[in-house]
Amino acid sequence: MTTRYDDIATWYADHIASVSPAEALVVPEILRLTGDVKERRVCDLACGEGHLARLLQQQGAQVTGVDLSAALIDLARQKEQRRPLGVQYRVDDAQHLSTMAAQSVDACVSNLALMDIPDLVAVVEAVKRVLIPGGSFTFSVTHPCFQAPGAFWNRSEDQEMTRVILKYFDEGEWRSTNPAGVRGRVGAHHRTLTTYVNTLVRAGFALDQMSEPRARGPLAQVKPEYAVVPPFLVMRWLNEISV
């Protein structure tokens, strides 16, 4: 099965390696909310070329990275061969996690990937199955309130930036008008904040923490719009409730 990321795998890996402003803003928050991972079994869901998986492994976790893109998993394995850390990589669909046993991990993480996946309910159910009771699910997504179909920036004469949202309630697949970015190349599945929260609550997860990282200092100089509205949403949920 060929995925959209198979077609851009090399470009995407180079994009991540360039330490893009998006990664610089969101990855520290993912790591902070995930917390202490020493000697914990962690699944990096839709791990791509393995950037986050490697960081977690370096912090003492036992990481399994899964992704539907065989091309990205191949790149991740090549990096593991060049610099062995102990990360295990598998080609697997986040909507099923068929290669992973029930209650086999202490935590799941996912960085800017849930928007790529058509069936959010299936992903959440798969994560709940592989997590131990009390395990955590920490993920980041493009902020559903501000990264919506048709949204755009306005800059006034005095250089004040505002975000214009046109179709927040129109859930479904969309593609950014920026052809040079990830969402311009592969698109995304837009969902409201209500959909994200209610899907996890109905599956038996309890919200523990959330963050809307804001650009500051040098990063705000590079991406001033990231200091105006949060481009990303990071949430940590606990598998505490039986349903």
CYANA upper distance limits for C-alpha pairs under 8 A (distance plus 0.5 A):
  2 THR  CA      6 ASP  CA      6.76
  2 THR  CA     69 SER  CA      7.63
  2 THR  CA     70 ALA  CA      8.48
  3 THR  CA      7 ASP  CA      7.66
  3 THR  CA     68 LEU  CA      7.73
  3 THR  CA     69 SER  CA      6.33
  4 ARG  CA      8 ILE  CA      7.58
  4 ARG  CA    186 VAL  CA      6.52
  5 TYR  CA      9 ALA  CA      5.94
  5 TYR  CA     12 TYR  CA      8.32
  5 TYR  CA     69 SER  CA      6.68
  5 TYR  CA     71 ALA  CA      8.23
  5 TYR  CA     72 LEU  CA      7.89
  5 TYR  CA    186 VAL  CA      7.70
  6 ASP  CA     69 SER  CA      6.15
  6 ASP  CA     70 ALA  CA      7.43
  6 ASP  CA     71 ALA  CA      5.68
  6 ASP  CA     72 LEU  CA      7.24
  8 ILE  CA     12 TYR  CA      6.40
  9 ALA  CA     13 ALA  CA      6.63
  9 ALA  CA     71 ALA  CA      6.63
  9 ALA  CA     72 LEU  CA      6.15
 10 THR  CA     14 ASP  CA      6.77
 11 TRP  CA     15 HIS  CA      6.58
 12 TYR  CA     16 ILE  CA      6.76
 12 TYR  CA    182 VAL  CA      8.24
 13 ALA  CA     17 ALA  CA      6.67
 13 ALA  CA     49 GLU  CA      6.59
 13 ALA  CA     72 LEU  CA      8.36
 13 ALA  CA     75 LEU  CA      8.43
 14 ASP  CA     18 SER  CA      6.65
 15 HIS  CA     19 VAL  CA      7.74
 15 HIS  CA     20 SER  CA      7.22
 16 ILE  CA     20 SER  CA      6.90
 16 ILE  CA     23 GLU  CA      7.71
 16 ILE  CA     51 HIS  CA      8.04
 19 VAL  CA     23 GLU  CA      6.59
 19 VAL  CA     24 ALA  CA      6.67
 20 SER  CA     24 ALA  CA      6.68
 21 PRO  CA     25 LEU  CA      6.63
 21 PRO  CA    219 LEU  CA      7.40
 21 PRO  CA    222 VAL  CA      8.25
 21 PRO  CA    223 LYS  CA      7.73
 22 ALA  CA     26 VAL  CA      6.70
 23 GLU  CA     27 VAL  CA      6.02
 24 ALA  CA     28 PRO  CA      7.65
 25 LEU  CA     29 GLU  CA      7.94
 25 LEU  CA    213 PRO  CA      7.19
 25 LEU  CA    214 ARG  CA      8.05
 25 LEU  CA    215 ALA  CA      7.19
 26 VAL  CA     30 ILE  CA      6.88
 26 VAL  CA    140 SER  CA      7.89
 26 VAL  CA    213 PRO  CA      7.28
 26 VAL  CA    232 PHE  CA      7.54
 26 VAL  CA    234 VAL  CA      8.29
 27 VAL  CA     31 LEU  CA      6.80
 27 VAL  CA     52 LEU  CA      8.08
 27 VAL  CA    111 ASN  CA      8.02
 28 PRO  CA     32 ARG  CA      6.57
 29 GLU  CA     33 LEU  CA      6.53
 29 GLU  CA    211 SER  CA      7.95
 29 GLU  CA    213 PRO  CA      7.67
 29 GLU  CA    234 VAL  CA      7.59
 30 ILE  CA     34 THR  CA      6.52
 30 ILE  CA    109 VAL  CA      8.35
 30 ILE  CA    111 ASN  CA      7.85
 30 ILE  CA    138 THR  CA      7.33
 30 ILE  CA    139 PHE  CA      7.30
 30 ILE  CA    140 SER  CA      7.42
 30 ILE  CA    234 VAL  CA      7.21
 31 LEU  CA     35 GLY  CA      6.83
 31 LEU  CA     56 LEU  CA      8.29
 33 LEU  CA    138 THR  CA      7.44
 33 LEU  CA    209 GLN  CA      7.79
 33 LEU  CA    210 MET  CA      8.48
 33 LEU  CA    235 MET  CA      8.14
 33 LEU  CA    236 ARG  CA      6.88
 34 THR  CA    109 VAL  CA      8.03
 34 THR  CA    136 SER  CA      8.09
 34 THR  CA    137 PHE  CA      8.48
 34 THR  CA    138 THR  CA      6.48
 34 THR  CA    236 ARG  CA      7.62
 37 VAL  CA     41 ARG  CA      8.34
 37 VAL  CA     42 VAL  CA      8.22
 37 VAL  CA     56 LEU  CA      7.66
 37 VAL  CA     59 GLN  CA      7.14
 37 VAL  CA     60 GLY  CA      6.75
 37 VAL  CA     61 ALA  CA      5.61
 38 LYS  CA     59 GLN  CA      6.70
 38 LYS  CA     60 GLY  CA      4.70
 38 LYS  CA     61 ALA  CA      5.42
 39 GLU  CA     60 GLY  CA      6.19
 39 GLU  CA     61 ALA  CA      5.54
 39 GLU  CA     62 GLN  CA      6.84
 40 ARG  CA     60 GLY  CA      8.14
 40 ARG  CA     61 ALA  CA      5.57
 40 ARG  CA     62 GLN  CA      6.47
 40 ARG  CA    105 VAL  CA      8.17
 40 ARG  CA    106 ASP  CA      6.48
 40 ARG  CA    107 ALA  CA      8.01
 41 ARG  CA     61 ALA  CA      6.56
 41 ARG  CA     62 GLN  CA      5.28
 41 ARG  CA     63 VAL  CA      6.50
 41 ARG  CA     64 THR  CA      8.31
 41 ARG  CA    104 SER  CA      8.15
 41 ARG  CA    105 VAL  CA      5.34
 41 ARG  CA    106 ASP  CA      5.68
 41 ARG  CA    107 ALA  CA      7.05
 42 VAL  CA     61 ALA  CA      6.97
 42 VAL  CA     62 GLN  CA      6.49
 42 VAL  CA     63 VAL  CA      5.29
 42 VAL  CA     64 THR  CA      6.79
 42 VAL  CA    105 VAL  CA      6.13
 42 VAL  CA    106 ASP  CA      6.45
 42 VAL  CA    107 ALA  CA      5.35
 42 VAL  CA    108 CYS  CA      6.08
 42 VAL  CA    109 VAL  CA      7.88
 43 CYS  CA     63 VAL  CA      6.28
 43 CYS  CA     64 THR  CA      5.40
 43 CYS  CA     65 GLY  CA      6.33
 43 CYS  CA     66 VAL  CA      7.87
 43 CYS  CA    105 VAL  CA      7.10
 43 CYS  CA    107 ALA  CA      6.89
 43 CYS  CA    108 CYS  CA      5.19
 43 CYS  CA    109 VAL  CA      6.80
 44 ASP  CA     52 LEU  CA      7.93
 44 ASP  CA     53 ALA  CA      6.48
 44 ASP  CA     63 VAL  CA      7.42
 44 ASP  CA     64 THR  CA      6.64
 44 ASP  CA     65 GLY  CA      5.13
 44 ASP  CA     66 VAL  CA      6.79
 44 ASP  CA    108 CYS  CA      6.46
 44 ASP  CA    109 VAL  CA      5.52
 44 ASP  CA    110 SER  CA      6.30
 45 LEU  CA     65 GLY  CA      6.82
 45 LEU  CA     66 VAL  CA      6.00
 45 LEU  CA     67 ASP  CA      7.21
 45 LEU  CA     94 ALA  CA      6.92
 45 LEU  CA    108 CYS  CA      7.22
 45 LEU  CA    109 VAL  CA      6.43
 45 LEU  CA    110 SER  CA      5.42
 45 LEU  CA    111 ASN  CA      8.37
 45 LEU  CA    113 ALA  CA      8.48
 46 ALA  CA     65 GLY  CA      7.73
 46 ALA  CA     66 VAL  CA      5.99
 46 ALA  CA     67 ASP  CA      4.81
 46 ALA  CA     68 LEU  CA      7.49
 46 ALA  CA     94 ALA  CA      7.08
 46 ALA  CA    110 SER  CA      6.94
 46 ALA  CA    111 ASN  CA      8.27
 46 ALA  CA    113 ALA  CA      6.66
 47 CYS  CA     51 HIS  CA      8.01
 47 CYS  CA     52 LEU  CA      7.61
 47 CYS  CA     53 ALA  CA      7.33
 47 CYS  CA     65 GLY  CA      5.86
 47 CYS  CA     66 VAL  CA      6.16
 47 CYS  CA     67 ASP  CA      6.08
 47 CYS  CA    110 SER  CA      7.57
 47 CYS  CA    111 ASN  CA      8.08
 48 GLY  CA     66 VAL  CA      8.37
 48 GLY  CA     67 ASP  CA      6.57
 48 GLY  CA     69 SER  CA      7.94
 48 GLY  CA     72 LEU  CA      5.83
 48 GLY  CA     73 ILE  CA      7.08
 48 GLY  CA     76 ALA  CA      7.93
 49 GLU  CA     72 LEU  CA      5.45
 49 GLU  CA     73 ILE  CA      6.52
 49 GLU  CA     74 ASP  CA      8.40
 49 GLU  CA     75 LEU  CA      6.22
 49 GLU  CA     76 ALA  CA      4.97
 50 GLY  CA     54 ARG  CA      6.56
 50 GLY  CA     65 GLY  CA      7.35
 50 GLY  CA     73 ILE  CA      8.22
 50 GLY  CA     76 ALA  CA      5.72
 51 HIS  CA     55 LEU  CA      7.09
 52 LEU  CA     56 LEU  CA      6.74
 52 LEU  CA    111 ASN  CA      8.20
 53 ALA  CA     57 GLN  CA      6.62
 53 ALA  CA     63 VAL  CA      6.74
 53 ALA  CA     64 THR  CA      8.00
 53 ALA  CA     65 GLY  CA      6.80
 53 ALA  CA     87 VAL  CA      7.53
 54 ARG  CA     58 GLN  CA      6.66
 54 ARG  CA     85 LEU  CA      7.74
 54 ARG  CA     87 VAL  CA      7.43
 55 LEU  CA     59 GLN  CA      6.97
 56 LEU  CA     60 GLY  CA      7.25
 56 LEU  CA     61 ALA  CA      6.21
 56 LEU  CA     63 VAL  CA      7.55
 57 GLN  CA     61 ALA  CA      5.18
 57 GLN  CA     62 GLN  CA      6.51
 57 GLN  CA     63 VAL  CA      6.40
 57 GLN  CA     85 LEU  CA      7.28
 57 GLN  CA     86 GLY  CA      7.81
 57 GLN  CA     87 VAL  CA      7.13
 58 GLN  CA     85 LEU  CA      7.80
 62 GLN  CA     86 GLY  CA      8.00
 62 GLN  CA     87 VAL  CA      7.42
 63 VAL  CA     86 GLY  CA      8.21
 63 VAL  CA     87 VAL  CA      5.74
 63 VAL  CA     88 GLN  CA      6.88
 64 THR  CA     87 VAL  CA      6.46
 64 THR  CA     88 GLN  CA      5.21
 64 THR  CA     89 TYR  CA      6.20
 64 THR  CA     90 ARG  CA      7.94
 65 GLY  CA     87 VAL  CA      7.66
 65 GLY  CA     88 GLN  CA      6.62
 65 GLY  CA     89 TYR  CA      5.17
 65 GLY  CA     90 ARG  CA      6.74
 66 VAL  CA     73 ILE  CA      8.17
 66 VAL  CA     89 TYR  CA      6.33
 66 VAL  CA     90 ARG  CA      5.35
 66 VAL  CA     91 VAL  CA      6.14
 66 VAL  CA     92 ASP  CA      6.04
 66 VAL  CA     93 ASP  CA      8.04
 66 VAL  CA     94 ALA  CA      7.94
 67 ASP  CA     72 LEU  CA      7.99
 67 ASP  CA     73 ILE  CA      7.06
 67 ASP  CA     90 ARG  CA      7.21
 67 ASP  CA     91 VAL  CA      5.72
 67 ASP  CA     92 ASP  CA      5.90
 67 ASP  CA     93 ASP  CA      6.87
 67 ASP  CA     94 ALA  CA      7.55
 68 LEU  CA     91 VAL  CA      5.88
 68 LEU  CA     92 ASP  CA      5.60
 68 LEU  CA     93 ASP  CA      5.53
 68 LEU  CA     94 ALA  CA      7.82
 69 SER  CA     73 ILE  CA      6.85
 69 SER  CA     91 VAL  CA      7.27
 70 ALA  CA     74 ASP  CA      6.53
 70 ALA  CA     91 VAL  CA      6.44
 71 ALA  CA     75 LEU  CA      6.91
 72 LEU  CA     76 ALA  CA      6.71
 73 ILE  CA     77 ARG  CA      6.61
 73 ILE  CA     89 TYR  CA      6.99
 73 ILE  CA     90 ARG  CA      7.39
 73 ILE  CA     91 VAL  CA      7.07
 74 ASP  CA     78 GLN  CA      6.70
 75 LEU  CA     79 LYS  CA      6.87
 76 ALA  CA     80 GLU  CA      6.78
 76 ALA  CA     89 TYR  CA      7.84
 77 ARG  CA     81 GLN  CA      6.65
 77 ARG  CA     89 TYR  CA      7.25
 78 GLN  CA     82 ARG  CA      6.79
 79 LYS  CA     83 ARG  CA      6.56
 79 LYS  CA     84 PRO  CA      8.26
 80 GLU  CA     84 PRO  CA      5.25
 80 GLU  CA     85 LEU  CA      6.95
 80 GLU  CA     86 GLY  CA      7.98
 80 GLU  CA     87 VAL  CA      7.58
 90 ARG  CA     99 THR  CA      8.35
 92 ASP  CA     96 HIS  CA      8.16
 92 ASP  CA     97 LEU  CA      6.38
 92 ASP  CA     98 SER  CA      7.34
 92 ASP  CA     99 THR  CA      7.21
 93 ASP  CA     97 LEU  CA      6.12
 93 ASP  CA     98 SER  CA      7.92
 94 ALA  CA    117 ILE  CA      8.42
 94 ALA  CA    123 VAL  CA      6.15
 94 ALA  CA    126 ALA  CA      7.70
 95 GLN  CA    117 ILE  CA      8.27
 95 GLN  CA    119 ASP  CA      7.30
 95 GLN  CA    120 LEU  CA      8.14
 95 GLN  CA    122 ALA  CA      5.42
 95 GLN  CA    123 VAL  CA      4.75
 95 GLN  CA    124 VAL  CA      8.35
 95 GLN  CA    126 ALA  CA      6.72
 96 HIS  CA    122 ALA  CA      7.42
 96 HIS  CA    123 VAL  CA      7.35
 96 HIS  CA    126 ALA  CA      6.03
 97 LEU  CA    126 ALA  CA      6.65
 97 LEU  CA    127 VAL  CA      8.35
100 MET  CA    104 SER  CA      7.49
100 MET  CA    130 VAL  CA      7.19
101 ALA  CA    130 VAL  CA      6.55
102 ALA  CA    129 ARG  CA      5.75
102 ALA  CA    130 VAL  CA      4.80
102 ALA  CA    131 LEU  CA      7.47
102 ALA  CA    132 ILE  CA      8.43
103 GLN  CA    129 ARG  CA      6.73
103 GLN  CA    130 VAL  CA      4.86
103 GLN  CA    131 LEU  CA      5.09
103 GLN  CA    132 ILE  CA      4.84
103 GLN  CA    133 PRO  CA      8.06
104 SER  CA    130 VAL  CA      5.91
104 SER  CA    131 LEU  CA      6.72
104 SER  CA    132 ILE  CA      7.14
105 VAL  CA    130 VAL  CA      6.61
105 VAL  CA    131 LEU  CA      5.66
105 VAL  CA    132 ILE  CA      6.66
105 VAL  CA    135 GLY  CA      8.21
106 ASP  CA    131 LEU  CA      6.34
106 ASP  CA    132 ILE  CA      6.17
106 ASP  CA    135 GLY  CA      5.51
106 ASP  CA    136 SER  CA      7.42
107 ALA  CA    131 LEU  CA      6.93
107 ALA  CA    132 ILE  CA      8.44
107 ALA  CA    135 GLY  CA      5.78
107 ALA  CA    136 SER  CA      5.26
107 ALA  CA    137 PHE  CA      6.37
107 ALA  CA    138 THR  CA      8.37
108 CYS  CA    127 VAL  CA      7.62
108 CYS  CA    131 LEU  CA      7.84
108 CYS  CA    135 GLY  CA      8.45
108 CYS  CA    136 SER  CA      6.76
108 CYS  CA    137 PHE  CA      5.22
108 CYS  CA    138 THR  CA      6.84
109 VAL  CA    137 PHE  CA      6.22
109 VAL  CA    138 THR  CA      5.28
109 VAL  CA    139 PHE  CA      5.92
110 SER  CA    114 LEU  CA      7.87
110 SER  CA    138 THR  CA      7.01
110 SER  CA    139 PHE  CA      5.03
110 SER  CA    140 SER  CA      6.93
111 ASN  CA    139 PHE  CA      6.10
111 ASN  CA    140 SER  CA      5.50
111 ASN  CA    141 VAL  CA      7.43
112 LEU  CA    139 PHE  CA      7.85
112 LEU  CA    140 SER  CA      5.65
112 LEU  CA    141 VAL  CA      5.12
112 LEU  CA    142 THR  CA      6.99
113 ALA  CA    117 ILE  CA      7.65
113 ALA  CA    140 SER  CA      8.09
113 ALA  CA    141 VAL  CA      7.18
114 LEU  CA    120 LEU  CA      7.70
114 LEU  CA    140 SER  CA      8.46
114 LEU  CA    141 VAL  CA      6.96
115 MET  CA    141 VAL  CA      7.10
115 MET  CA    142 THR  CA      7.98
115 MET  CA    188 ALA  CA      5.65
115 MET  CA    189 HIS  CA      5.42
115 MET  CA    190 HIS  CA      7.14
116 ASP  CA    186 VAL  CA      8.48
116 ASP  CA    187 GLY  CA      7.96
116 ASP  CA    188 ALA  CA      5.78
116 ASP  CA    189 HIS  CA      6.65
117 ILE  CA    189 HIS  CA      7.55
118 PRO  CA    189 HIS  CA      7.10
119 ASP  CA    123 VAL  CA      7.07
120 LEU  CA    124 VAL  CA      6.76
120 LEU  CA    199 THR  CA      8.20
121 VAL  CA    125 GLU  CA      6.70
121 VAL  CA    199 THR  CA      6.82
122 ALA  CA    126 ALA  CA      6.59
123 VAL  CA    127 VAL  CA      6.65
124 VAL  CA    128 LYS  CA      6.66
124 VAL  CA    199 THR  CA      8.05
124 VAL  CA    200 LEU  CA      7.11
124 VAL  CA    203 ALA  CA      7.56
125 GLU  CA    129 ARG  CA      6.75
125 GLU  CA    203 ALA  CA      7.10
126 ALA  CA    130 VAL  CA      7.01
127 VAL  CA    131 LEU  CA      6.63
127 VAL  CA    137 PHE  CA      8.18
128 LYS  CA    203 ALA  CA      8.10
128 LYS  CA    239 ASN  CA      7.21
131 LEU  CA    135 GLY  CA      6.09
131 LEU  CA    136 SER  CA      8.03
131 LEU  CA    239 ASN  CA      7.73
132 ILE  CA    239 ASN  CA      7.97
133 PRO  CA    239 ASN  CA      6.12
133 PRO  CA    240 GLU  CA      6.53
134 GLY  CA    238 LEU  CA      6.31
134 GLY  CA    239 ASN  CA      5.32
134 GLY  CA    240 GLU  CA      5.49
135 GLY  CA    238 LEU  CA      6.26
135 GLY  CA    239 ASN  CA      5.82
135 GLY  CA    240 GLU  CA      8.13
136 SER  CA    236 ARG  CA      7.17
136 SER  CA    237 TRP  CA      6.08
136 SER  CA    238 LEU  CA      5.02
136 SER  CA    239 ASN  CA      6.61
137 PHE  CA    236 ARG  CA      6.16
137 PHE  CA    237 TRP  CA      5.58
137 PHE  CA    238 LEU  CA      6.78
137 PHE  CA    239 ASN  CA      8.12
138 THR  CA    234 VAL  CA      7.76
138 THR  CA    235 MET  CA      6.11
138 THR  CA    236 ARG  CA      4.71
138 THR  CA    237 TRP  CA      6.73
139 PHE  CA    234 VAL  CA      6.20
139 PHE  CA    235 MET  CA      6.15
139 PHE  CA    236 ARG  CA      7.15
140 SER  CA    232 PHE  CA      7.17
140 SER  CA    233 LEU  CA      6.01
140 SER  CA    234 VAL  CA      4.75
140 SER  CA    235 MET  CA      6.98
141 VAL  CA    232 PHE  CA      6.22
141 VAL  CA    233 LEU  CA      6.00
141 VAL  CA    234 VAL  CA      7.15
142 THR  CA    147 GLN  CA      6.62
142 THR  CA    231 PRO  CA      6.43
142 THR  CA    232 PHE  CA      4.97
142 THR  CA    233 LEU  CA      6.73
143 HIS  CA    147 GLN  CA      6.09
143 HIS  CA    230 PRO  CA      7.33
143 HIS  CA    231 PRO  CA      5.75
143 HIS  CA    232 PHE  CA      4.79
143 HIS  CA    233 LEU  CA      5.43
144 PRO  CA    148 ALA  CA      6.61
144 PRO  CA    168 TYR  CA      8.21
144 PRO  CA    190 HIS  CA      7.27
144 PRO  CA    191 ARG  CA      6.78
144 PRO  CA    192 THR  CA      6.16
144 PRO  CA    193 LEU  CA      6.45
144 PRO  CA    233 LEU  CA      8.34
145 CYS  CA    168 TYR  CA      7.12
145 CYS  CA    192 THR  CA      7.47
145 CYS  CA    193 LEU  CA      7.44
146 PHE  CA    151 ALA  CA      7.63
146 PHE  CA    163 ARG  CA      7.83
146 PHE  CA    165 ILE  CA      7.10
146 PHE  CA    168 TYR  CA      8.48
146 PHE  CA    229 VAL  CA      7.99
146 PHE  CA    230 PRO  CA      8.06
146 PHE  CA    231 PRO  CA      7.15
147 GLN  CA    151 ALA  CA      7.04
147 GLN  CA    231 PRO  CA      7.31
148 ALA  CA    165 ILE  CA      7.27
148 ALA  CA    166 LEU  CA      8.16
148 ALA  CA    167 LYS  CA      6.95
148 ALA  CA    168 TYR  CA      6.03
148 ALA  CA    190 HIS  CA      6.89
149 PRO  CA    165 ILE  CA      8.45
149 PRO  CA    166 LEU  CA      7.65
149 PRO  CA    167 LYS  CA      6.18
149 PRO  CA    168 TYR  CA      7.41
149 PRO  CA    170 ASP  CA      8.03
149 PRO  CA    174 TRP  CA      6.55
149 PRO  CA    175 ARG  CA      7.97
149 PRO  CA    176 SER  CA      8.08
149 PRO  CA    190 HIS  CA      7.81
150 GLY  CA    165 ILE  CA      7.45
150 GLY  CA    166 LEU  CA      6.32
150 GLY  CA    167 LYS  CA      6.90
150 GLY  CA    176 SER  CA      8.43
151 ALA  CA    163 ARG  CA      7.60
151 ALA  CA    164 VAL  CA      5.99
151 ALA  CA    165 ILE  CA      5.09
151 ALA  CA    166 LEU  CA      6.28
151 ALA  CA    167 LYS  CA      7.94
152 PHE  CA    163 ARG  CA      6.42
152 PHE  CA    164 VAL  CA      5.85
152 PHE  CA    165 ILE  CA      7.43
153 TRP  CA    161 MET  CA      7.23
153 TRP  CA    162 THR  CA      6.28
153 TRP  CA    163 ARG  CA      5.22
153 TRP  CA    164 VAL  CA      6.54
154 ASN  CA    161 MET  CA      6.17
154 ASN  CA    162 THR  CA      5.74
154 ASN  CA    163 ARG  CA      6.84
154 ASN  CA    164 VAL  CA      7.62
155 ARG  CA    159 GLN  CA      5.91
155 ARG  CA    160 GLU  CA      6.01
155 ARG  CA    161 MET  CA      5.04
155 ARG  CA    162 THR  CA      6.99
156 SER  CA    160 GLU  CA      5.74
156 SER  CA    161 MET  CA      7.03
161 MET  CA    225 GLU  CA      7.36
161 MET  CA    228 VAL  CA      7.75
162 THR  CA    228 VAL  CA      7.98
163 ARG  CA    229 VAL  CA      8.10
168 TYR  CA    192 THR  CA      7.44
169 PHE  CA    191 ARG  CA      8.41
169 PHE  CA    192 THR  CA      7.02
170 ASP  CA    190 HIS  CA      8.21
170 ASP  CA    191 ARG  CA      8.44
171 GLU  CA    189 HIS  CA      7.82
171 GLU  CA    190 HIS  CA      5.66
171 GLU  CA    191 ARG  CA      5.58
171 GLU  CA    192 THR  CA      7.41
172 GLY  CA    189 HIS  CA      5.76
172 GLY  CA    190 HIS  CA      5.76
172 GLY  CA    191 ARG  CA      7.40
173 GLU  CA    187 GLY  CA      7.50
173 GLU  CA    188 ALA  CA      6.09
173 GLU  CA    189 HIS  CA      4.80
173 GLU  CA    190 HIS  CA      6.56
174 TRP  CA    187 GLY  CA      6.10
174 TRP  CA    188 ALA  CA      6.08
174 TRP  CA    189 HIS  CA      6.82
174 TRP  CA    190 HIS  CA      7.45
175 ARG  CA    183 ARG  CA      6.43
175 ARG  CA    184 GLY  CA      5.94
175 ARG  CA    185 ARG  CA      8.14
175 ARG  CA    186 VAL  CA      7.67
175 ARG  CA    187 GLY  CA      4.60
175 ARG  CA    188 ALA  CA      6.73
176 SER  CA    181 GLY  CA      8.47
176 SER  CA    183 ARG  CA      5.83
176 SER  CA    184 GLY  CA      4.91
176 SER  CA    185 ARG  CA      8.49
176 SER  CA    187 GLY  CA      6.97
177 THR  CA    184 GLY  CA      6.39
178 ASN  CA    183 ARG  CA      8.05
178 ASN  CA    184 GLY  CA      5.58
179 PRO  CA    183 ARG  CA      8.37
179 PRO  CA    184 GLY  CA      4.94
179 PRO  CA    185 ARG  CA      6.48
180 ALA  CA    184 GLY  CA      6.89
180 ALA  CA    185 ARG  CA      7.58
181 GLY  CA    185 ARG  CA      6.84
182 VAL  CA    186 VAL  CA      6.64
182 VAL  CA    187 GLY  CA      7.89
183 ARG  CA    187 GLY  CA      4.93
183 ARG  CA    188 ALA  CA      6.71
191 ARG  CA    195 THR  CA      6.63
191 ARG  CA    196 TYR  CA      7.48
192 THR  CA    196 TYR  CA      7.17
193 LEU  CA    197 VAL  CA      6.72
194 THR  CA    198 ASN  CA      6.36
195 THR  CA    199 THR  CA      6.37
196 TYR  CA    200 LEU  CA      7.06
197 VAL  CA    201 VAL  CA      6.71
198 ASN  CA    202 ARG  CA      6.42
199 THR  CA    203 ALA  CA      6.86
200 LEU  CA    204 GLY  CA      7.02
200 LEU  CA    205 PHE  CA      5.89
200 LEU  CA    206 ALA  CA      8.15
201 VAL  CA    205 PHE  CA      5.62
201 VAL  CA    206 ALA  CA      6.86
201 VAL  CA    207 LEU  CA      8.49
203 ALA  CA    243 VAL  CA      7.29
204 GLY  CA    239 ASN  CA      7.14
204 GLY  CA    240 GLU  CA      7.36
204 GLY  CA    241 ILE  CA      5.19
204 GLY  CA    242 SER  CA      6.40
204 GLY  CA    243 VAL  CA      6.25
205 PHE  CA    237 TRP  CA      6.45
205 PHE  CA    238 LEU  CA      5.92
205 PHE  CA    239 ASN  CA      5.36
205 PHE  CA    240 GLU  CA      6.56
205 PHE  CA    241 ILE  CA      6.60
206 ALA  CA    237 TRP  CA      5.94
206 ALA  CA    238 LEU  CA      5.64
206 ALA  CA    239 ASN  CA      7.11
206 ALA  CA    240 GLU  CA      6.90
206 ALA  CA    241 ILE  CA      7.76
207 LEU  CA    235 MET  CA      8.07
207 LEU  CA    236 ARG  CA      6.81
207 LEU  CA    237 TRP  CA      5.01
207 LEU  CA    238 LEU  CA      6.90
208 ASP  CA    235 MET  CA      8.24
208 ASP  CA    236 ARG  CA      6.03
208 ASP  CA    237 TRP  CA      5.78
208 ASP  CA    238 LEU  CA      6.95
209 GLN  CA    235 MET  CA      6.32
209 GLN  CA    236 ARG  CA      5.64
209 GLN  CA    237 TRP  CA      7.62
210 MET  CA    233 LEU  CA      7.86
210 MET  CA    234 VAL  CA      6.01
210 MET  CA    235 MET  CA      4.71
210 MET  CA    236 ARG  CA      6.63
211 SER  CA    233 LEU  CA      6.55
211 SER  CA    234 VAL  CA      5.53
211 SER  CA    235 MET  CA      6.87
212 GLU  CA    230 PRO  CA      6.11
212 GLU  CA    231 PRO  CA      8.29
212 GLU  CA    232 PHE  CA      6.59
212 GLU  CA    233 LEU  CA      5.50
212 GLU  CA    234 VAL  CA      6.84
213 PRO  CA    230 PRO  CA      6.64
213 PRO  CA    231 PRO  CA      8.40
213 PRO  CA    232 PHE  CA      7.27
213 PRO  CA    233 LEU  CA      7.81
213 PRO  CA    234 VAL  CA      8.41
214 ARG  CA    226 TYR  CA      6.60
214 ARG  CA    227 ALA  CA      5.84
214 ARG  CA    228 VAL  CA      8.39
214 ARG  CA    229 VAL  CA      7.99
214 ARG  CA    230 PRO  CA      6.29
215 ALA  CA    219 LEU  CA      6.18
215 ALA  CA    220 ALA  CA      5.36
215 ALA  CA    223 LYS  CA      8.01
215 ALA  CA    224 PRO  CA      8.05
215 ALA  CA    226 TYR  CA      5.76
215 ALA  CA    227 ALA  CA      5.31
216 ARG  CA    220 ALA  CA      5.28
216 ARG  CA    221 GLN  CA      8.39
216 ARG  CA    227 ALA  CA      7.11
217 GLY  CA    221 GLN  CA      7.20
218 PRO  CA    222 VAL  CA      6.99
219 LEU  CA    223 LYS  CA      6.51
219 LEU  CA    224 PRO  CA      8.21
220 ALA  CA    224 PRO  CA      5.14
220 ALA  CA    225 GLU  CA      8.07
220 ALA  CA    226 TYR  CA      7.01
220 ALA  CA    227 ALA  CA      6.37
223 LYS  CA    227 ALA  CA      8.00
224 PRO  CA    228 VAL  CA      7.47
225 GLU  CA    229 VAL  CA      7.19
226 TYR  CA    230 PRO  CA      6.38
226 TYR  CA    231 PRO  CA      6.69
